[in-house]
């Protein structure tokens, strides 16, 4: 599904670079302590989440509205897919949560 997201992005005028994918429990603890993450149960620990960096016409984007079409496409791929922008932060985060859809 990540491959489909990347292919769809490029077919629709977006460019992506990769942010984080796998994260160790030690790194997650550092992020929570630093306020950069709100959970110790991140899908990054299970290799089920990716963060991407979005560029539109060579401009780096950080606002949720720019990511929204990617988030909608991601969710259309599988009912278990979640987009971080729906939580009000974390717009560059895409994860597969399977049947566990609680944030
Ligand atoms: Zn993330």
Backbone and ligand atoms as CSV (ligand in chain L), in Angstrom:
chain,resi,resn,atom,element,x,y,z
A,1,UNK,N,N,0.828,-1.204,0.000
A,1,UNK,CA,C,0.000,0.000,0.000
A,1,UNK,C,C,0.867,1.261,0.000
A,2,UNK,N,N,2.032,1.171,0.634
A,2,UNK,CA,C,2.935,2.322,0.596
A,2,UNK,C,C,3.371,2.590,-0.842
A,3,UNK,N,N,3.644,1.532,-1.581
A,3,UNK,CA,C,4.027,1.698,-2.987
A,3,UNK,C,C,2.902,2.356,-3.777
A,4,UNK,N,N,1.656,1.948,-3.503
A,4,UNK,CA,C,0.509,2.561,-4.193
A,4,UNK,C,C,0.390,4.039,-3.828
A,5,UNK,N,N,0.617,4.361,-2.568
A,5,UNK,CA,C,0.549,5.760,-2.136
A,5,UNK,C,C,1.591,6.606,-2.876
A,6,UNK,N,N,2.791,6.094,-2.950
A,6,UNK,CA,C,3.861,6.833,-3.631
A,6,UNK,C,C,3.537,6.998,-5.115
A,7,UNK,N,N,3.086,5.924,-5.756
A,7,UNK,CA,C,2.762,5.996,-7.187
A,7,UNK,C,C,1.624,6.978,-7.426
A,8,UNK,N,N,0.594,6.934,-6.556
A,8,UNK,CA,C,-0.547,7.846,-6.704
A,8,UNK,C,C,-0.099,9.292,-6.511
A,9,UNK,N,N,0.767,9.509,-5.536
A,9,UNK,CA,C,1.262,10.859,-5.277
A,9,UNK,C,C,1.926,11.445,-6.524
A,10,UNK,N,N,2.822,10.674,-7.114
A,10,UNK,CA,C,3.547,11.191,-8.285
A,10,UNK,C,C,2.643,11.357,-9.497
A,11,UNK,N,N,1.610,10.514,-9.599
A,11,UNK,CA,C,0.670,10.629,-10.716
A,11,UNK,C,C,-0.238,11.847,-10.570
A,12,UNK,N,N,-0.264,12.433,-9.356
A,12,UNK,CA,C,-1.169,13.549,-9.102
A,12,UNK,C,C,-0.453,14.835,-8.703
A,13,UNK,N,N,0.805,14.946,-9.078
A,13,UNK,CA,C,1.516,16.210,-8.913
A,13,UNK,C,C,2.194,16.413,-7.571
A,14,UNK,N,N,2.273,15.370,-6.774
A,14,UNK,CA,C,2.967,15.461,-5.489
A,14,UNK,C,C,4.338,14.793,-5.605
A,15,UNK,N,N,5.263,15.230,-4.782
A,15,UNK,CA,C,6.548,14.540,-4.657
A,15,UNK,C,C,6.758,14.220,-3.184
A,16,UNK,N,N,7.338,13.065,-2.924
A,16,UNK,CA,C,7.561,12.623,-1.554
A,16,UNK,C,C,9.013,12.239,-1.332
A,17,UNK,N,N,9.489,12.515,-0.138
A,17,UNK,CA,C,10.696,11.847,0.334
A,17,UNK,C,C,10.307,11.113,1.605
A,18,UNK,N,N,11.118,10.149,1.972
A,18,UNK,CA,C,10.777,9.325,3.115
A,18,UNK,C,C,11.221,9.986,4.405
A,19,UNK,N,N,10.345,9.971,5.398
A,19,UNK,CA,C,10.732,10.317,6.746
A,19,UNK,C,C,11.008,9.027,7.489
A,20,UNK,N,N,10.445,8.909,8.693
A,20,UNK,CA,C,10.666,7.697,9.474
A,20,UNK,C,C,9.726,6.575,9.065
A,21,UNK,N,N,10.200,5.362,9.226
A,21,UNK,CA,C,9.344,4.195,9.044
A,21,UNK,C,C,9.446,3.374,10.333
A,22,UNK,N,N,10.398,2.461,10.409
A,22,UNK,CA,C,10.568,1.689,11.635
A,22,UNK,C,C,11.194,2.557,12.728
A,23,UNK,N,N,10.719,2.353,13.945
A,23,UNK,CA,C,11.232,3.090,15.097
A,23,UNK,C,C,11.419,2.097,16.246
A,24,UNK,N,N,12.528,2.204,16.945
A,24,UNK,CA,C,12.773,1.315,18.085
A,24,UNK,C,C,11.992,1.793,19.307
A,25,UNK,N,N,11.701,0.896,20.258
A,25,UNK,CA,C,11.027,1.326,21.498
A,25,UNK,C,C,11.820,2.408,22.222
A,26,UNK,N,N,13.137,2.329,22.174
A,26,UNK,CA,C,13.971,3.340,22.840
A,26,UNK,C,C,13.753,4.716,22.214
A,27,UNK,N,N,13.705,4.737,20.884
A,27,UNK,CA,C,13.489,6.011,20.194
A,27,UNK,C,C,12.094,6.557,20.505
A,28,UNK,N,N,11.103,5.665,20.554
A,28,UNK,CA,C,9.730,6.097,20.849
A,28,UNK,C,C,9.661,6.741,22.225
A,29,UNK,N,N,10.353,6.149,23.187
A,29,UNK,CA,C,10.359,6.705,24.538
A,29,UNK,C,C,10.950,8.107,24.549
A,30,UNK,N,N,11.985,8.305,23.780
A,30,UNK,CA,C,12.605,9.633,23.676
A,30,UNK,C,C,11.608,10.630,23.098
A,31,UNK,N,N,10.873,10.224,22.069
A,31,UNK,CA,C,9.896,11.121,21.444
A,31,UNK,C,C,8.770,11.492,22.409
A,32,UNK,N,N,8.297,10.501,23.171
A,32,UNK,CA,C,7.214,10.790,24.120
A,32,UNK,C,C,7.703,11.759,25.188
A,33,UNK,N,N,8.901,11.508,25.718
A,33,UNK,CA,C,9.449,12.400,26.746
A,33,UNK,C,C,9.653,13.811,26.216
A,34,UNK,N,N,9.986,13.910,24.936
A,34,UNK,CA,C,10.226,15.218,24.325
A,34,UNK,C,C,8.945,15.868,23.812
A,35,UNK,N,N,7.818,15.161,23.955
A,35,UNK,CA,C,6.551,15.715,23.491
A,35,UNK,C,C,6.343,15.600,21.992
A,36,UNK,N,N,7.180,14.815,21.327
A,36,UNK,CA,C,7.055,14.672,19.871
A,36,UNK,C,C,6.092,13.559,19.484
A,37,UNK,N,N,5.732,12.722,20.429
A,37,UNK,CA,C,4.745,11.674,20.189
A,37,UNK,C,C,3.904,11.560,21.451
A,38,UNK,N,N,2.672,11.075,21.277
A,38,UNK,CA,C,1.752,10.999,22.406
A,38,UNK,C,C,1.505,9.579,22.870
A,39,UNK,N,N,2.173,8.595,22.275
A,39,UNK,CA,C,1.905,7.209,22.642
A,39,UNK,C,C,3.189,6.387,22.643
A,40,UNK,N,N,3.192,5.388,23.518
A,40,UNK,CA,C,4.292,4.418,23.484
A,40,UNK,C,C,3.929,3.232,22.597
A,41,UNK,N,N,2.690,3.244,22.057
A,41,UNK,CA,C,2.232,2.135,21.212
A,41,UNK,C,C,2.151,2.541,19.749
A,42,UNK,N,N,3.075,3.344,19.295
A,42,UNK,CA,C,3.070,3.798,17.903
A,42,UNK,C,C,3.147,2.632,16.931
A,43,UNK,N,N,2.429,2.766,15.824
A,43,UNK,CA,C,2.507,1.744,14.770
A,43,UNK,C,C,3.892,1.702,14.126
A,44,UNK,N,N,4.687,2.742,14.337
A,44,UNK,CA,C,6.072,2.709,13.826
A,44,UNK,C,C,6.848,1.552,14.463
A,45,UNK,N,N,6.493,1.204,15.703
A,45,UNK,CA,C,7.211,0.127,16.387
A,45,UNK,C,C,6.934,-1.231,15.746
A,46,UNK,N,N,5.780,-1.334,15.085
A,46,UNK,CA,C,5.387,-2.598,14.442
A,46,UNK,C,C,5.687,-2.581,12.939
A,47,UNK,N,N,6.367,-1.554,12.486
A,47,UNK,CA,C,6.652,-1.382,11.057
A,47,UNK,C,C,5.364,-1.256,10.242
A,48,UNK,N,N,4.360,-0.634,10.853
A,48,UNK,CA,C,3.077,-0.458,10.170
A,48,UNK,C,C,2.751,1.012,9.941
A,49,UNK,N,N,3.756,1.877,10.085
A,49,UNK,CA,C,3.526,3.304,9.854
A,49,UNK,C,C,4.727,3.915,9.142
A,50,UNK,N,N,4.415,4.922,8.329
A,50,UNK,CA,C,5.480,5.703,7.690
A,50,UNK,C,C,5.166,7.184,7.838
A,51,UNK,N,N,6.225,7.973,7.863
A,51,UNK,CA,C,6.107,9.424,7.759
A,51,UNK,C,C,6.753,9.816,6.439
A,52,UNK,N,N,6.111,10.719,5.738
A,52,UNK,CA,C,6.685,11.189,4.476
A,52,UNK,C,C,6.836,12.705,4.529
A,53,UNK,N,N,7.678,13.218,3.669
A,53,UNK,CA,C,7.845,14.656,3.488
A,53,UNK,C,C,7.244,15.007,2.140
A,54,UNK,N,N,6.346,15.968,2.145
A,54,UNK,CA,C,5.591,16.304,0.938
A,54,UNK,C,C,6.134,17.565,0.269
A,55,UNK,N,N,6.262,17.481,-1.042
A,55,UNK,CA,C,6.654,18.634,-1.845
A,55,UNK,C,C,5.629,18.813,-2.964
A,56,UNK,N,N,5.208,20.072,-3.145
A,56,UNK,CA,C,4.335,20.410,-4.265
A,56,UNK,C,C,5.040,21.517,-5.039
A,57,UNK,N,N,5.334,21.252,-6.281
A,57,UNK,CA,C,6.092,22.185,-7.129
A,57,UNK,C,C,7.358,22.647,-6.403
A,58,UNK,N,N,8.084,21.684,-5.880
A,58,UNK,CA,C,9.373,21.888,-5.214
A,58,UNK,C,C,9.286,22.612,-3.873
A,59,UNK,N,N,8.075,22.854,-3.405
A,59,UNK,CA,C,7.928,23.529,-2.108
A,59,UNK,C,C,7.569,22.512,-1.028
A,60,UNK,N,N,8.345,22.512,0.050
A,60,UNK,CA,C,8.097,21.602,1.167
A,60,UNK,C,C,6.845,22.034,1.921
A,61,UNK,N,N,5.934,21.098,2.135
A,61,UNK,CA,C,4.654,21.389,2.771
A,61,UNK,C,C,4.574,20.709,4.139
A,62,UNK,N,N,3.997,21.419,5.094
A,62,UNK,CA,C,3.801,20.828,6.415
A,62,UNK,C,C,2.347,20.930,6.879
A,63,UNK,N,N,1.503,21.673,6.160
A,63,UNK,CA,C,0.123,21.859,6.610
A,63,UNK,C,C,-0.750,20.661,6.223
A,64,UNK,N,N,-1.735,20.386,7.061
A,64,UNK,CA,C,-2.585,19.209,6.863
A,64,UNK,C,C,-3.355,19.263,5.545
A,65,UNK,N,N,-3.791,20.459,5.144
A,65,UNK,CA,C,-4.584,20.543,3.912
A,65,UNK,C,C,-3.799,20.075,2.690
A,66,UNK,N,N,-2.500,20.329,2.693
A,66,UNK,CA,C,-1.687,19.868,1.560
A,66,UNK,C,C,-1.612,18.345,1.517
A,67,UNK,N,N,-1.587,17.738,2.693
A,67,UNK,CA,C,-1.493,16.273,2.781
A,67,UNK,C,C,-2.836,15.575,2.597
A,68,UNK,N,N,-3.922,16.332,2.735
A,68,UNK,CA,C,-5.253,15.713,2.799
A,68,UNK,C,C,-5.572,14.790,1.618
A,69,UNK,N,N,-5.285,15.180,0.361
A,69,UNK,CA,C,-5.590,14.243,-0.736
A,69,UNK,C,C,-4.845,12.911,-0.576
A,70,UNK,N,N,-3.634,12.960,-0.069
A,70,UNK,CA,C,-2.878,11.727,0.168
A,70,UNK,C,C,-3.536,10.913,1.278
A,71,UNK,N,N,-3.994,11.603,2.313
A,71,UNK,CA,C,-4.668,10.926,3.415
A,71,UNK,C,C,-5.945,10.245,2.951
A,72,UNK,N,N,-6.705,10.939,2.109
A,72,UNK,CA,C,-7.955,10.352,1.607
A,72,UNK,C,C,-7.664,9.138,0.726
A,73,UNK,N,N,-6.642,9.269,-0.124
A,73,UNK,CA,C,-6.289,8.124,-0.971
A,73,UNK,C,C,-5.829,6.953,-0.109
A,74,UNK,N,N,-5.006,7.232,0.890
A,74,UNK,CA,C,-4.502,6.183,1.777
A,74,UNK,C,C,-5.661,5.423,2.430
A,75,UNK,N,N,-6.640,6.158,2.925
A,75,UNK,CA,C,-7.770,5.518,3.600
A,75,UNK,C,C,-8.631,4.722,2.623
A,76,UNK,N,N,-8.625,5.127,1.350
A,76,UNK,CA,C,-9.429,4.409,0.359
A,76,UNK,C,C,-8.835,3.040,0.029
A,77,UNK,N,N,-7.578,2.838,0.366
A,77,UNK,CA,C,-6.911,1.580,0.026
A,77,UNK,C,C,-7.329,0.426,0.928
A,78,UNK,N,N,-7.650,0.719,2.198
A,78,UNK,CA,C,-7.993,-0.348,3.142
A,78,UNK,C,C,-8.728,0.264,4.326
A,79,UNK,N,N,-9.727,-0.433,4.827
A,79,UNK,CA,C,-10.480,0.082,5.975
A,79,UNK,C,C,-9.620,0.219,7.225
A,80,UNK,N,N,-8.519,-0.502,7.283
A,80,UNK,CA,C,-7.637,-0.432,8.438
A,80,UNK,C,C,-6.610,0.688,8.355
A,81,UNK,N,N,-6.624,1.433,7.259
A,81,UNK,CA,C,-5.640,2.515,7.107
A,81,UNK,C,C,-6.099,3.769,7.820
A,82,UNK,N,N,-5.164,4.421,8.481
A,82,UNK,CA,C,-5.453,5.677,9.169
A,82,UNK,C,C,-4.448,6.743,8.737
A,83,UNK,N,N,-4.950,7.959,8.667
A,83,UNK,CA,C,-4.093,9.096,8.312
A,83,UNK,C,C,-3.957,10.003,9.533
A,84,UNK,N,N,-2.727,10.380,9.871
A,84,UNK,CA,C,-2.476,11.180,11.062
A,84,UNK,C,C,-3.137,12.543,11.045
A,85,UNK,N,N,-3.420,13.093,9.886
A,85,UNK,CA,C,-4.075,14.396,9.798
A,85,UNK,C,C,-5.461,14.399,10.417
A,86,UNK,N,N,-6.103,13.243,10.468
A,86,UNK,CA,C,-7.431,13.154,11.068
A,86,UNK,C,C,-7.394,13.342,12.578
A,87,UNK,N,N,-6.214,13.259,13.174
A,87,UNK,CA,C,-6.096,13.429,14.622
A,87,UNK,C,C,-5.851,14.884,14.995
A,88,UNK,N,N,-5.706,15.747,13.992
A,88,UNK,CA,C,-5.454,17.157,14.260
A,88,UNK,C,C,-3.977,17.507,14.324
A,89,UNK,N,N,-3.121,16.538,14.153
A,89,UNK,CA,C,-1.685,16.744,14.067
A,89,UNK,C,C,-1.147,15.572,13.272
A,90,UNK,N,N,0.132,15.522,13.014
A,90,UNK,CA,C,0.719,14.330,12.402
A,90,UNK,C,C,0.246,14.092,10.962
A,91,UNK,N,N,0.111,15.162,10.182
A,91,UNK,CA,C,-0.420,15.025,8.823
A,91,UNK,C,C,0.485,14.207,7.905
A,92,UNK,N,N,1.753,14.090,8.258
A,92,UNK,CA,C,2.667,13.348,7.377
A,92,UNK,C,C,2.744,11.858,7.744
A,93,UNK,N,N,1.821,11.417,8.593
A,93,UNK,CA,C,1.848,10.047,9.127
A,93,UNK,C,C,0.743,9.195,8.498
A,94,UNK,N,N,1.150,8.020,8.015
A,94,UNK,CA,C,0.224,7.082,7.378
A,94,UNK,C,C,0.459,5.720,8.008
A,95,UNK,N,N,-0.617,5.100,8.477
A,95,UNK,CA,C,-0.427,3.815,9.142
A,95,UNK,C,C,-1.513,2.816,8.801
A,96,UNK,N,N,-1.162,1.551,9.000
A,96,UNK,CA,C,-2.120,0.474,8.904
A,96,UNK,C,C,-2.396,-0.012,10.313
A,97,UNK,N,N,-3.650,0.069,10.732
A,97,UNK,CA,C,-4.000,-0.311,12.094
A,97,UNK,C,C,-4.790,-1.608,12.144
A,98,UNK,N,N,-5.030,-2.227,11.019
A,98,UNK,CA,C,-5.780,-3.470,11.002
A,98,UNK,C,C,-7.166,-3.258,11.576
A,99,UNK,N,N,-7.579,-4.155,12.460
A,99,UNK,CA,C,-8.907,-4.048,13.058
A,99,UNK,C,C,-8.928,-3.115,14.255
A,100,UNK,N,N,-7.762,-2.691,14.704
A,100,UNK,CA,C,-7.667,-1.793,15.845
A,100,UNK,C,C,-7.679,-0.366,15.373
A,101,UNK,N,N,-8.872,0.221,15.266
A,101,UNK,CA,C,-8.990,1.540,14.647
A,101,UNK,C,C,-9.059,2.682,15.639
A,102,UNK,N,N,-8.940,2.364,16.927
A,102,UNK,CA,C,-8.920,3.461,17.907
A,102,UNK,C,C,-7.575,4.173,17.812
A,103,UNK,N,N,-7.583,5.531,17.896
A,103,UNK,CA,C,-6.310,6.250,17.814
A,103,UNK,C,C,-5.429,6.030,19.049
L,1,ZN,ZN,ZN,4.498,8.769,12.110
